[in-house]
């Protein structure tokens, strides 16, 4: 094997090429690779952070839903209690109204009874006076007196 000038030229050219590549080509490529590596690492870190935040958000949403269900059940329970209370109040008011109506009815009946009694007394008094007038107008004998009394009884 002989080393000649061509081989030396190729070695020099290769060395110049290596120097040029290491000086001008290699730094941008390594910089681009390190930037890309950093971007990928940041992306992976952001993905992990997003995953953790998603898990926290899921836990928080489950907690919020649980709290909302609890609050809704408390509101429903309160509404049911209030409806029962209102129903009892309405029943009590209806009982009181019914008692008042019954009292008013008894009062009206008592008043009508007393008005009827007064009217009946007046009618009986008028009939008694009319009967007395008839008896006094006619002669006083037993037969006519009995006939007049029987007529009065029929009128009553």
Backbone torsions as a table, in degrees:
resi	resn	phi	psi	omega
1	UNK	NA	128.6	-177.2
2	UNK	-116.5	139.1	178.7
3	UNK	-95.5	119.6	178.6
4	UNK	-120.2	-173.5	-174.0
5	UNK	-67.4	-32.6	-178.9
6	UNK	-64.0	-43.2	-179.9
7	UNK	-66.9	-39.1	178.7
8	UNK	-66.4	-39.7	178.2
9	UNK	-63.8	-40.3	179.3
10	UNK	-67.4	-38.3	179.1
11	UNK	-65.9	-42.4	179.1
12	UNK	-65.2	-44.6	178.9
13	UNK	-61.2	-41.6	179.3
14	UNK	-64.5	-40.9	178.5
15	UNK	-65.4	-43.3	177.9
16	UNK	-62.5	-43.3	178.6
17	UNK	-60.8	-42.5	178.4
18	UNK	-64.9	-44.0	179.0
19	UNK	-62.5	-46.4	179.7
20	UNK	-60.8	-44.5	-179.2
21	UNK	-64.7	-43.4	-178.8
22	UNK	-70.8	-30.3	-177.3
23	UNK	-82.9	-44.7	-170.6
24	UNK	-113.3	-29.2	-176.1
25	UNK	-96.1	-46.1	-175.3
26	UNK	-63.1	-44.2	-179.4
27	UNK	-59.7	-45.3	178.1
28	UNK	-64.1	-35.0	-180.0
29	UNK	-68.4	-44.8	178.3
30	UNK	-66.6	-36.5	177.1
31	UNK	-64.7	-44.4	178.7
32	UNK	-62.9	-40.8	179.2
33	UNK	-66.7	-41.7	179.4
34	UNK	-68.7	-37.5	176.1
35	UNK	-63.2	-44.4	179.7
36	UNK	-64.1	-41.2	178.8
37	UNK	-62.8	-42.3	178.8
38	UNK	-65.5	-41.5	179.0
39	UNK	-62.8	-43.3	179.0
40	UNK	-64.8	-42.4	179.1
41	UNK	-63.6	-42.3	177.4
42	UNK	-63.3	-40.5	178.3
43	UNK	-63.4	-42.8	177.7
44	UNK	-64.9	-40.9	178.2
45	UNK	-64.6	-41.8	178.2
46	UNK	-64.9	-37.8	178.1
47	UNK	-64.5	-43.0	177.3
48	UNK	-63.0	-43.7	178.2
49	UNK	-62.4	-42.6	177.9
50	UNK	-63.4	-38.9	178.3
51	UNK	-63.5	-44.0	177.2
52	UNK	-63.1	-43.1	179.2
53	UNK	-65.0	-36.6	176.6
54	UNK	-63.8	-43.5	177.5
55	UNK	-62.8	-43.3	177.8
56	UNK	-62.7	-41.6	179.6
57	UNK	-64.9	-38.6	177.0
58	UNK	-63.6	-44.4	178.4
59	UNK	-62.7	-42.6	-179.7
60	UNK	-65.9	-40.5	179.5
61	UNK	-66.6	-38.1	176.2
62	UNK	-62.4	-42.0	178.8
63	UNK	-65.2	-42.0	179.4
64	UNK	-64.5	-42.7	178.5
65	UNK	-63.4	-41.5	178.7
66	UNK	-62.8	-45.1	178.2
67	UNK	-62.9	-40.8	179.6
68	UNK	-64.1	-41.4	178.0
69	UNK	-64.3	-41.6	178.8
70	UNK	-62.9	-45.4	179.2
71	UNK	-64.4	-40.5	178.5
72	UNK	-63.2	-42.3	179.0
73	UNK	-65.8	-37.0	177.3
74	UNK	-65.9	-40.8	178.9
75	UNK	-64.3	-42.7	179.1
76	UNK	-64.2	-42.6	178.7
77	UNK	-62.3	-43.6	178.2
78	UNK	-63.3	-41.9	178.9
79	UNK	-64.1	-40.1	178.2
80	UNK	-64.5	-43.5	178.0
81	UNK	-61.6	-42.8	-179.5
82	UNK	-65.9	-39.1	179.3
83	UNK	-65.6	-39.4	176.7
84	UNK	-64.0	-41.8	179.1
85	UNK	-63.0	-45.2	179.2
86	UNK	-63.6	-40.6	178.7
87	UNK	-61.5	-42.9	177.9
88	UNK	-64.2	-41.1	178.5
89	UNK	-63.1	-41.8	179.6
90	UNK	-65.9	-41.2	178.2
91	UNK	-62.0	-43.6	179.8
92	UNK	-63.7	-42.6	178.3
93	UNK	-63.2	-40.3	178.8
94	UNK	-64.4	-40.7	176.9
95	UNK	-61.2	-44.9	-180.0
96	UNK	-64.3	-42.2	178.0
97	UNK	-62.3	-41.4	179.1
98	UNK	-63.9	-42.3	178.0
99	UNK	-63.2	-41.5	178.4
100	UNK	-63.4	-40.4	179.3
101	UNK	-65.9	-41.5	178.3
102	UNK	-64.2	-43.6	178.1
103	UNK	-60.5	-44.6	179.2
104	UNK	-63.4	-39.4	177.5
105	UNK	-63.1	-44.6	177.3
106	UNK	-61.6	-42.2	179.2
107	UNK	-62.6	-44.8	179.3
108	UNK	-63.4	-41.5	179.0
109	UNK	-63.8	-44.9	178.4
110	UNK	-59.8	-42.1	179.8
111	UNK	-65.5	-42.8	178.4
112	UNK	-65.3	-38.8	178.1
113	UNK	-63.3	-45.2	-179.1
114	UNK	-68.3	-34.3	175.6
115	UNK	-66.0	-41.3	179.0
116	UNK	-65.2	-39.9	178.5
117	UNK	-62.4	-44.4	179.4
118	UNK	-63.0	-42.6	179.3
119	UNK	-64.2	-41.8	178.7
120	UNK	-64.1	-40.9	177.5
121	UNK	-61.4	-44.3	179.6
122	UNK	-62.7	-43.3	179.5
123	UNK	-64.9	-42.2	178.7
124	UNK	-64.2	-40.9	179.1
125	UNK	-64.5	-42.8	178.4
126	UNK	-62.5	-43.0	179.2
127	UNK	-65.1	-39.5	179.2
128	UNK	-64.2	-42.3	179.3
129	UNK	-65.9	-43.2	179.8
130	UNK	-63.3	-42.1	178.5
131	UNK	-64.4	-40.7	179.5
132	UNK	-65.3	-37.7	178.3
133	UNK	-63.7	-43.9	-179.4
134	UNK	-64.1	-40.8	-179.9
135	UNK	-65.1	-41.2	-177.8
136	UNK	-72.7	-27.7	-179.7
137	UNK	-73.3	-32.4	-178.3
138	UNK	-96.0	166.9	179.2
139	UNK	-69.4	155.8	-175.4
140	UNK	-94.0	97.8	170.0
141	UNK	-135.9	162.2	-170.0
142	UNK	-65.8	-42.3	-177.5
143	UNK	-65.7	-49.6	-178.8
144	UNK	-65.9	-35.2	178.5
145	UNK	-64.3	-43.9	178.5
146	UNK	-65.8	-39.4	178.4
147	UNK	-63.9	-43.5	178.6
148	UNK	-64.2	-41.0	178.8
149	UNK	-65.8	-39.2	177.7
150	UNK	-66.9	-35.8	175.6
151	UNK	-64.8	-40.0	178.1
152	UNK	-65.0	-39.4	179.5
153	UNK	-64.3	-39.8	178.9
154	UNK	-65.1	-36.9	179.5
155	UNK	-67.6	-33.0	179.3
156	UNK	-72.7	NA	NA
